[in-house]
Amino acid sequence: MILDVAFPVPLRRTFYYAEPAGPPIQPGTRVLAPFGASRRVGVVIGRLEEKDADLTGFAKLKTVEAALDPFPLLDPALMNFCRWMAARWDAPLGAALGLFTVPGRDFPLPSPAPPEPAVLPPAPPEGLDVLADSLLGASAPPGPALIAGLRSGERDAFYAHVLARASSGGQALLLLPDLALAASLIKRLRELLPEGTVTLWHSRLTPKQRREAWTGAWSGSARIVVGTRSALFLPFGNLAFALMDSEEDDLYKQEEQEPRFHAREALLKLAELRGARAVLAGLMPSVESRARAAAGALRLLERPALLSDPPPPRVQLVDLNATPGVISEPLLSGLREAVAAGGKALLVVNRRGVSLREICARCGWTKRCRRCEIPMATVPGPGGEGLQFLCKGCGVKEPFSGVCPSCGGRLFRDKGVGTQKLAGAARRELPSVPVHVFDGDLVRSSLNRTMDALGEFAKPGPAILVSTRLALRGHDFPGLALAGFADADYDLSPEDFRSSEEVFRMFVAAADCLDPSGPRRLVIQTRQPGHHAFERARQWDPPAFAADEEVSRRTFAYPPFVYLLRVNFSSFDRRALDEALRDMDARLEEACGPGSQALGPVERPPAQGRKRLSAYFIVKMPPDSLAGPAGDRIRAMRLPAGVDLEVEADPYTFR
């Protein structure tokens, strides 16, 4: 027999091998096989008679060295899931299979664990027992669900209750966007649940811990697993329940390598194939999930309003056109008021710090595309001289005169405020108040330093925390009276259709961090006070904002109402690149099938010191499209010599 084997390599093909002597090797089994000059672990995806295999060009087939398992590691459901992932996100099948197998894992599999006594669930938070029953009660309907509005202060106890309750029928999984930012949640789960009940899975495990967690998932002895998106691909022996916390978080999208999957879609599909119950949870769920619920694909469960709920925050918009400064007078007044009362304040600054937009320093005008109605970026003009406007949505270019058409001003602002600059301003204005900084650099440097910084800020007494939006990911800050946004405009990207939603979600998350017993105040500094995200925040009407976003996405044809491909072209040769881009929109629409629309090309400015030129098209496809077939047809197109092409399925980074 001939074995068809897939390897976790960036090649869109599988490989034929002769089957060694011994028991037949079934599809889904890991094998060790010669691969080039080395040996690799692959997965058998099929068995063929020699007469059914196309062996053209083969002088002699190599033979698989050994089967690593006595039986298939991946059952038919998981094999189908991997095929779906490869097709949905245009990835090599071996890359999807590799998520489950983890290359080099050649230790023997343990036997299934005997059933253990059910874990006694701790009590849910007061008033949320009905919500838990609607998920797991005897009369709860089957199918996936979406929990909206669960507050961070009650999340720990609620999750502990439903995970313990669900684990009585099999294994339970809790997905988190980032374990480093959820240390307090994990600590609380371990306090609420019996010792040894919670198993962690993340990239910082030692090899021994990784092996124990992996085999525990396989055998079933790991009853409750808490992990990042990679925990989806553990070989669970009996997965019954999967809960995704903060389902709206963009950390669930993998863009670093293939397959470029989104954990939310992968979780829903995997639960469907394995017969498990999937639950998404978010303080303010994504437009994508709300649209799914509206279509009946998810059962929407709104957190019930309770008498103990705090009042809405008091929101103040500060127009930076009229009141300039890193910390405006209204925000400074709020800071002084908060710390004078012994409270704490949080200052949030955009995570990227730099915008490619030109904003009039006098009136706040910014150029918008007449076709897409999104703010236009600025890029070098023809010949690298001056600037010109560029729409990152459709590629339209317009000249930039350097004069504001609204007020005649000639001074434009294009840089934002970073955490260090904001912290320095806070220390100058309030020298007697401790100022702490919490950002991505701190998180990457050390988990202990991260926890120390948050611990220092949490100590009793007045203090200020300057942070990116990392501080808004489910942290509780007792005594927090005010949250200020230093420059909210710079999170409104001219390229990213999700940016308005991300900005408004920051306001909702900040309100959730405020102490329920305090004054609960938000101060938002902006040069666009009329923008609908800021206006809905001032009115404090999250449902109306969500409805606005859904209408906007539907009107301008963005996800979830379409599926996106970004097709990148690059070359050192300007003439070859221009030739490749010419009339490419029609060719891409044909390759992607009926109902597709190609926009572009959009040229990217060369990176500093680099001579490689690049441009891309955005292709909008019907929402349930599979990117794989389209990607295969696009890669088969002939291009001029020296031009490289890359297809990105479901891109999330547009900045």
C-alpha positions in Angstrom: 0.0 0.0 0.0 1.0 3.6 -0.5 0.6 6.2 2.2 -0.4 9.8 1.5 1.4 11.9 4.1 1.1 15.6 5.0 3.9 17.4 6.8 3.8 20.7 8.7 5.8 22.6 6.1 4.8 25.6 3.9 4.2 23.4 0.8 0.7 23.0 -0.6 1.0 19.3 -1.4 1.3 15.9 0.2 3.8 13.1 -0.3 3.6 9.4 -1.2 5.5 6.8 0.8 5.6 3.1 0.8 4.0 1.5 3.8 6.5 -0.5 6.0 5.9 -4.1 7.1 3.6 -4.6 10.0 0.0 -3.7 10.9 -1.7 -1.3 8.4 -1.2 2.4 9.3 -4.6 4.2 9.3 -5.3 7.8 8.3 -4.8 10.2 11.2 -1.7 8.4 12.5 1.5 10.2 13.1 4.5 8.7 11.3 8.2 9.3 11.1 9.5 9.5 7.6 12.6 10.6 5.6 12.0 14.1 4.3 14.8 15.5 2.1 18.1 15.1 4.1 16.3 14.9 7.4 13.4 13.0 9.1 10.1 14.6 9.9 6.9 13.7 11.8 3.9 13.8 9.5 0.3 12.6 9.5 -1.2 9.9 7.2 -4.2 11.4 5.4 -5.0 8.4 3.1 -4.1 4.9 1.9 -4.0 4.1 -1.8 -3.4 1.0 -3.9 -0.4 1.5 -6.2 -2.6 1.5 -9.2 -4.6 4.5 -7.9 -1.6 6.7 -7.2 0.1 8.9 -9.8 3.7 7.9 -9.5 4.9 9.8 -12.5 8.5 10.9 -11.9 9.1 8.4 -9.1 12.0 6.0 -9.6 11.5 4.5 -6.2 9.3 5.5 -3.3 10.8 6.1 0.1 9.4 4.1 3.0 7.9 5.4 6.2 10.2 4.5 9.0 7.7 4.0 11.7 4.2 4.7 13.0 4.5 6.7 16.2 1.1 5.7 17.5 -0.7 2.3 17.7 -3.9 4.0 16.6 -4.8 7.3 14.9 -4.2 10.4 16.9 -6.7 12.4 14.8 -10.1 10.8 14.3 -12.2 11.4 11.2 -13.9 14.5 12.8 -10.5 16.2 13.4 -9.3 15.2 9.9 -12.3 16.9 8.5 -11.7 19.9 10.7 -8.2 20.3 9.4 -9.4 20.0 5.8 -11.9 22.7 6.5 -9.3 25.0 8.1 -7.0 24.6 5.1 -9.8 25.5 2.7 -11.3 28.3 4.8 -7.9 30.2 5.3 -6.0 29.1 2.2 -3.4 27.1 4.1 -1.4 24.0 3.4 -3.2 20.9 4.9 0.1 19.9 6.6 0.1 23.3 8.5 -3.4 22.7 9.8 -2.6 19.1 10.8 0.6 20.4 12.5 -1.4 22.5 14.9 -2.6 19.2 16.5 0.4 17.1 16.2 3.2 19.5 17.4 6.3 18.3 15.4 8.7 16.0 17.2 6.2 14.7 19.7 7.3 11.1 19.6 6.4 9.9 23.1 3.9 7.1 23.6 0.2 8.0 24.3 -1.2 7.2 27.7 -4.3 5.1 28.2 -7.7 6.8 28.7 -8.1 8.0 32.3 -10.8 6.3 34.4 -13.9 8.5 35.1 -13.4 10.8 38.1 -16.0 12.1 40.5 -17.7 15.3 39.3 -16.3 18.6 40.5 -18.7 20.3 42.9 -19.4 23.7 41.2 -19.0 26.8 43.3 -21.9 29.1 43.5 -22.4 31.6 40.6 -22.4 35.3 41.3 -25.6 36.6 42.8 -28.3 37.0 40.2 -26.5 35.0 37.5 -27.7 31.5 38.3 -30.4 31.9 35.7 -27.8 32.7 33.1 -25.8 29.6 34.0 -29.0 27.5 33.9 -29.8 28.8 30.4 -26.4 27.5 29.3 -26.2 24.1 31.1 -29.6 23.4 32.6 -31.6 20.4 31.6 -33.9 22.5 29.5 -31.1 24.5 27.8 -31.4 24.1 24.0 -28.4 22.6 22.2 -26.1 24.6 19.9 -23.6 27.5 20.4 -24.4 30.6 22.5 -23.2 34.1 23.0 -23.1 35.8 26.4 -23.1 39.6 26.2 -22.3 42.0 29.0 -20.7 39.8 31.6 -18.7 42.2 33.9 -15.1 41.5 34.8 -15.9 41.6 38.6 -18.2 38.6 38.3 -16.5 36.8 35.5 -14.2 34.7 37.7 -16.9 33.1 39.8 -19.3 32.6 36.9 -16.6 30.9 34.8 -15.6 28.6 37.7 -19.2 27.6 38.2 -20.0 26.8 34.5 -16.6 25.1 33.9 -17.0 22.8 36.9 -20.6 22.1 36.0 -19.8 21.3 32.4 -16.9 19.1 33.3 -19.3 16.5 34.8 -20.1 15.5 31.2 -16.6 15.5 29.8 -13.7 17.9 29.5 -14.1 21.7 29.6 -12.0 24.3 27.8 -11.6 28.0 28.6 -9.9 30.1 26.0 -8.3 33.4 27.0 -6.7 36.0 24.7 -3.5 36.2 26.7 -2.6 34.3 29.9 0.0 37.0 30.9 -2.9 39.5 31.1 -5.2 37.1 32.9 -3.1 36.0 35.9 -5.6 37.2 38.4 -8.4 35.2 36.7 -6.3 32.0 36.7 -5.4 32.6 40.3 -9.1 33.0 41.2 -10.1 29.9 39.3 -7.6 27.8 41.2 -8.9 29.2 44.5 -12.5 28.4 43.6 -11.9 24.9 42.1 -10.4 21.9 43.8 -6.6 21.5 43.6 -5.4 19.9 40.4 -8.6 20.6 38.5 -7.2 23.4 36.3 -4.6 22.5 33.6 -2.8 25.4 31.8 -1.7 25.4 28.2 0.4 28.2 26.8 3.7 28.9 25.1 5.8 29.4 28.3 5.3 25.9 29.6 8.5 23.8 30.2 8.8 20.7 28.0 7.8 18.5 31.0 4.7 20.7 31.7 3.8 20.7 28.0 4.0 16.9 27.8 1.9 16.5 31.0 -0.8 18.9 29.7 -0.9 17.4 26.2 -1.2 13.8 27.5 -3.7 14.9 30.1 -5.9 16.3 27.4 -5.5 13.1 25.4 -6.3 10.7 28.3 -9.1 12.9 29.7 -7.4 13.3 33.1 -7.2 17.1 32.4 -10.8 17.9 33.3 -10.6 21.7 32.9 -8.1 23.2 30.5 -7.3 27.0 30.4 -5.2 28.3 27.6 -4.7 30.6 24.7 -5.9 30.0 21.1 -3.4 27.0 20.7 -5.3 25.1 23.3 -8.0 24.5 20.7 -5.7 22.0 19.1 -5.0 19.8 22.1 -6.1 16.2 21.4 -9.0 16.2 23.9 -10.3 12.7 24.6 -13.8 13.9 25.5 -14.4 17.6 24.9 -17.9 18.5 26.1 -17.8 22.3 26.6 -15.7 25.2 25.3 -15.9 28.8 26.5 -14.2 31.7 24.8 -13.6 34.7 27.0 -13.4 38.2 25.5 -14.4 36.8 22.1 -14.1 40.2 20.5 -10.3 40.4 21.2 -8.1 40.6 18.1 -5.5 38.5 19.7 -7.6 35.5 18.7 -6.6 36.1 15.1 -3.4 34.4 14.1 -1.6 36.4 11.4 2.1 35.4 12.0 2.0 32.1 10.1 -0.3 29.7 8.3 -3.0 28.9 8.8 -4.1 32.5 9.5 -7.1 31.3 11.4 -9.5 33.1 13.8 -10.0 31.1 17.0 -13.6 32.1 17.2 -14.5 30.6 13.8 -12.3 27.6 14.5 -13.9 27.0 17.9 -17.4 27.0 16.6 -16.5 24.6 13.8 -14.5 22.3 16.0 -17.3 22.1 18.6 -19.8 21.3 15.9 -17.7 18.4 14.6 -17.0 17.1 18.1 -20.5 17.4 19.4 -19.4 19.9 22.1 -21.2 23.0 23.4 -19.5 26.2 22.4 -20.0 29.5 24.3 -18.6 32.9 23.3 -18.5 35.6 26.0 -17.8 39.3 25.7 -18.4 42.5 27.6 -19.3 44.0 24.2 -19.4 41.3 21.6 -18.0 41.8 18.2 -20.2 42.9 15.2 -19.4 39.5 13.7 -20.8 37.5 16.6 -23.9 39.8 17.0 -24.6 39.3 13.3 -24.3 35.5 13.8 -26.8 35.8 16.6 -29.2 37.9 14.5 -29.0 35.2 11.8 -29.9 32.5 14.3 -26.5 30.8 14.2 -25.8 31.8 17.9 -28.2 31.9 20.8 -27.8 35.4 22.4 -27.9 35.5 26.2 -27.8 39.0 27.6 -26.6 39.4 31.1 -29.6 40.3 33.2 -29.8 43.8 34.8 -29.4 43.6 38.6 -30.4 46.1 41.3 -26.7 46.1 42.4 -25.4 47.3 39.0 -23.6 50.6 39.1 -25.0 53.6 37.2 -23.6 54.4 33.8 -20.4 56.4 33.8 -20.4 60.2 33.4 -18.7 60.9 30.0 -17.0 64.1 29.1 -15.7 64.8 25.6 -12.9 67.3 25.4 -12.4 69.0 22.0 -8.6 69.2 21.5 -9.2 71.8 18.8 -10.3 74.2 21.4 -8.4 72.9 24.4 -5.0 71.6 23.2 -2.4 69.8 25.3 -1.2 66.3 26.2 -3.4 66.5 29.3 -6.1 69.1 28.7 -7.4 71.3 31.5 -10.7 69.3 31.9 -8.7 66.0 32.1 -6.2 67.5 34.6 -9.1 68.8 36.7 -10.6 65.3 36.7 -7.3 63.8 37.8 -6.9 66.2 40.6 -10.4 65.6 41.8 -9.9 61.8 41.7 -6.6 61.7 43.6 -7.7 64.4 46.1 -10.5 62.1 47.2 -8.0 59.3 47.7 -9.0 57.5 44.5 -7.1 56.2 41.4 -7.0 57.3 37.8 -6.2 55.4 34.6 -4.8 57.2 31.6 -5.1 55.3 28.3 -3.1 56.2 25.2 -3.3 54.6 21.8 -1.1 51.5 21.4 0.6 52.5 18.2 1.3 56.1 18.9 1.7 57.2 15.2 -0.9 57.9 12.6 -0.4 58.3 8.9 -3.3 60.9 8.8 -2.8 64.6 8.4 -5.1 66.4 10.9 -5.5 70.2 10.8 -4.1 71.5 14.0 -6.6 74.4 14.0 -10.0 72.8 13.3 -9.4 69.0 13.3 -10.3 68.5 9.6 -9.1 65.3 8.0 -9.5 64.2 4.4 -12.1 61.5 3.7 -12.5 59.3 0.5 -15.5 60.3 -1.5 -16.1 56.7 -2.5 -15.5 54.8 0.8 -16.1 57.7 3.3 -13.2 56.7 5.4 -10.3 59.0 6.4 -7.5 59.0 3.8 -3.9 58.3 4.7 -0.9 60.4 3.5 1.9 58.9 1.5 4.9 60.3 -0.5 3.8 62.0 -3.7 5.0 61.2 -7.2 8.8 60.9 -7.4 8.9 60.8 -3.6 8.3 64.6 -3.3 5.7 66.0 -1.0 2.6 64.2 0.2 -0.6 62.9 -1.4 -3.8 61.5 0.0 -4.4 57.7 -0.4 -7.5 55.7 0.4 -6.4 52.4 1.9 -9.8 50.9 1.1 -10.0 51.4 -2.7 -6.6 52.9 -3.7 -7.8 56.3 -4.9 -5.2 59.0 -4.7 -5.7 62.8 -4.5 -3.3 65.7 -4.2 -2.5 67.3 -0.8 -2.0 71.0 -1.1 -0.9 71.6 2.5 -3.8 74.0 3.1 -6.9 73.0 5.1 -10.0 73.5 2.9 -12.1 74.0 6.0 -10.3 76.8 7.8 -7.4 77.7 5.6 -4.9 76.5 8.2 -1.4 75.3 7.1 -0.4 73.4 10.2 -1.1 69.7 10.3 -0.5 67.2 13.0 0.5 63.6 12.3 2.0 62.1 15.5 0.4 60.7 18.6 1.2 60.5 22.3 3.0 57.4 23.8 2.9 56.0 27.3 6.2 57.5 28.4 5.3 61.0 27.1 2.0 60.9 28.8 3.5 59.5 32.1 6.0 62.4 32.0 3.2 64.9 31.6 1.3 63.4 34.5 4.3 63.5 36.8 4.9 67.2 36.0 1.3 68.2 36.7 0.9 66.0 39.8 4.4 65.5 41.3 3.2 64.1 44.6 1.1 61.3 43.1 2.7 57.9 42.1 2.5 57.3 38.4 2.9 53.8 37.1 3.3 52.6 33.4 1.8 49.4 32.0 2.4 48.7 28.3 3.5 46.0 25.9 7.2 46.6 26.6 6.6 45.8 30.2 4.6 42.7 29.5 7.2 41.4 27.1 10.1 42.0 29.5 8.8 40.1 32.5 5.6 38.6 33.8 6.8 39.3 37.4 7.5 43.0 36.6 4.1 43.2 35.0 2.3 41.8 38.1 4.5 44.0 40.4 3.4 47.1 38.5 -0.2 46.3 38.7 0.2 45.3 42.4 1.8 48.7 43.2 -1.0 50.5 41.5 -3.6 48.4 43.4 -2.2 49.4 46.8 -4.5 51.7 48.9 -4.1 55.4 48.2 -4.1 57.8 45.2 -2.2 56.7 42.1 -2.2 57.1 38.3 -1.7 54.2 35.9 -0.6 55.2 32.3 -1.3 52.3 29.9 -2.2 51.2 26.5 -5.4 49.3 26.2 -3.7 46.3 27.8 -5.0 47.6 31.1 -8.6 47.2 29.8 -8.3 43.5 29.3 -10.4 42.3 32.3 -8.4 43.9 35.2 -10.1 45.0 38.4 -8.8 48.3 39.9 -10.5 49.0 43.3 -10.8 52.7 43.9 -10.6 53.6 40.2 -12.6 56.8 39.9 -11.6 58.1 36.5 -10.4 56.8 33.1 -9.0 59.3 30.7 -8.2 58.8 27.0 -5.4 61.1 26.0 -5.8 61.0 22.2 -8.6 58.7 21.2 -8.5 59.9 17.5 -5.3 58.0 16.8 -7.1 54.7 17.3 -9.4 55.6 14.4 -7.4 54.2 11.6 -8.0 55.4 8.0 -7.3 51.8 6.9 -9.1 49.7 9.4 -12.9 49.3 9.2 -12.9 47.8 12.7 -11.2 50.8 14.3 -14.4 52.6 15.4 -15.6 49.4 17.1 -12.3 49.0 18.8 -12.3 52.6 20.1 -15.8 52.3 21.5 -15.1 49.0 23.1 -12.2 50.6 24.9 -14.7 53.0 26.5 -17.0 50.2 27.6 -14.0 48.2 29.0 -12.8 51.3 30.9 -16.3 51.9 32.4 -16.2 48.2 33.5 -12.9 48.9 35.3 -14.3 51.8 37.3 -15.1 51.2 41.0 -18.9 50.6 41.3 -19.0 52.6 44.5 -17.1 55.7 43.1 -17.9 58.6 40.9 -17.3 56.6 37.7 -16.1 59.2 35.2 -14.7 58.9 31.6 -12.8 61.8 30.0 -12.2 61.5 26.2 -9.9 63.9 24.4 -10.6 64.1 20.7 -10.3 66.3 17.7 -13.4 64.7 16.1 -16.1 65.1 18.8 -18.8 64.7 16.2 -17.6 61.1 15.2 -20.4 58.6 16.0 -18.1 56.6 18.3 -17.6 59.6 20.5 -21.1 60.9 20.3 -22.6 57.5 21.3 -20.1 57.4 24.2 -21.2 60.8 25.3 -24.8 59.6 25.3 -23.6 56.2 26.8 -25.6 54.1 24.4 -23.7 50.9 23.5 -26.6 49.2 21.8 -27.1 52.2 19.5 -23.4 52.2 18.6 -23.5 48.4 17.9 -26.5 49.0 15.6 -24.6 51.9 13.8 -21.7 49.6 13.2 -23.7 46.8 11.8 -25.5 49.2 9.4 -22.1 50.7 8.3 -20.6 47.2 7.7 -23.6 46.1 5.7 -23.7 49.4 3.7 -20.1 49.4 2.7 -19.7 45.6 2.4 -17.3 44.7 5.1 -17.2 41.5 7.3 -19.2 39.8 8.5 -21.2 40.5 5.3 -18.3 39.7 3.0 -15.2 37.6 3.2 -11.9 39.4 2.5 -8.7 38.4 0.7 -5.7 40.6 0.5 -3.5 39.8 -2.5 0.0 41.2 -2.1 2.4 41.9 -5.0 6.1 42.9 -4.5 9.1 43.4 -6.7 12.4 45.3 -6.9 11.5 46.2 -10.5 9.0 49.1 -10.8 8.1 48.3 -14.5 7.5 44.6 -13.7 5.3 45.5 -10.7 3.3 48.0 -12.7 2.8 45.4 -15.5 1.6 42.8 -12.9 -0.9 45.2 -11.4 -2.3 46.3 -14.7 -5.9 45.0 -15.1 -5.3 42.6 -12.2 -8.7 43.6 -10.6 -10.7 41.8 -13.4 -8.4 38.7 -13.2 -8.8 38.5 -9.4 -12.6 38.8 -9.6 -12.6 35.9 -12.1 -10.3 33.8 -9.9 -12.4 34.4 -6.8 -15.7 33.5 -8.4 -19.2 35.1 -8.8 -20.1 37.9 -6.4 -16.4 38.9 -5.9 -15.2 42.5 -6.1 -11.5 43.6 -6.3 -10.4 47.0 -4.9 -7.0 48.6 -5.6 -4.2 48.5 -6.1 -3.0 50.2 -3.0 0.7 50.9 -2.9 2.7 50.7 0.3 5.5 53.1 0.8 8.9 51.3 0.8 10.3 50.5 4.2 13.1 52.9 5.2 16.3 51.8 3.6 14.6 49.2 1.4 14.1 49.2 -2.3 11.5 46.5 -2.6 8.2 47.9 -3.9 4.8 46.4 -2.9 1.1 46.9 -3.5 -2.1 45.0 -2.7 -5.6 44.4 -3.8 -8.5 43.8 -1.4 -11.0 41.2 -2.8 -14.5 41.1 -1.3 -16.1 37.6 -1.6 -19.4 36.2 -0.4 -19.3 35.7 3.4 -19.3 31.9 3.5 -16.5 31.6 0.9 -13.6 29.2 1.2 -10.3 31.0 0.5 -8.4 27.9 -0.5 -9.8 27.3 -4.0 -9.5 31.1 -4.8 -6.0 31.1 -3.5 -5.0 28.2 -5.7 -6.4 29.9 -8.8 -4.7 33.2 -7.9 -1.3 31.5 -7.4 -1.7 29.8 -10.8 -1.8 33.2 -12.6 1.2 34.0 -14.7 3.2 37.1 -13.5 6.1 39.0 -14.9 9.5 37.7 -13.9 10.7 39.1 -10.5 7.2 39.7 -9.1 6.2 37.8 -6.0 2.6 37.2 -4.9 1.1 36.3 -1.5 -2.5 35.7 -0.6 -3.7 36.6 2.9 -7.1 35.2 3.9 -9.3 37.1 6.3 -6.8 39.8 7.1 -7.2 41.7 10.4 -4.3 44.1 10.3 -5.0 47.1 8.1 -2.8 49.8 9.7 
